[in-house]
């Protein structure tokens, strides 16, 4: 395959680079999603622990101001968790989009790679046919000389 090159080699190189960039984008999105999910889970566990603690200590609270303080704290925590859930959902959608982009880039690259393989196989077949014809011609000429 000395003189033959794939006409779309530059496009294939570009597609490989695009796939690589999409993999990096997806990995970053997935990492952000997993980090936010872990944080959300920790926050929810903390609220559950604090709720149990509050229920245990509720009988010992002497004044209404302390109860109001706890109520305000739990209201803030619920709001924070709600915002965190929205963020996690948003990051999940971004991750799904990045995964889709990666799959599309991979598919585009594979199409060109299979085209390249097909063209290479065709070229090899063509070269084998030419070589066979050349040797056949040599054999015919050799027989003609010996006759």
Secondary structure, DSSP 4 states (H G I P E B T S, - for coil): --S---TTHHHHHHHHHHHHHHHHHHHHHHHHHHHHHHHHHHHHHHHHHHHHHHHHHGGG--SHHHHHHHHHHHHHHHHHHHHHHHHHHHHHHHHHHHHHHHHHHHHHHHHHHHHHHHHHHHHHHHHHHHHHHHHHHHHHHHHHHH-
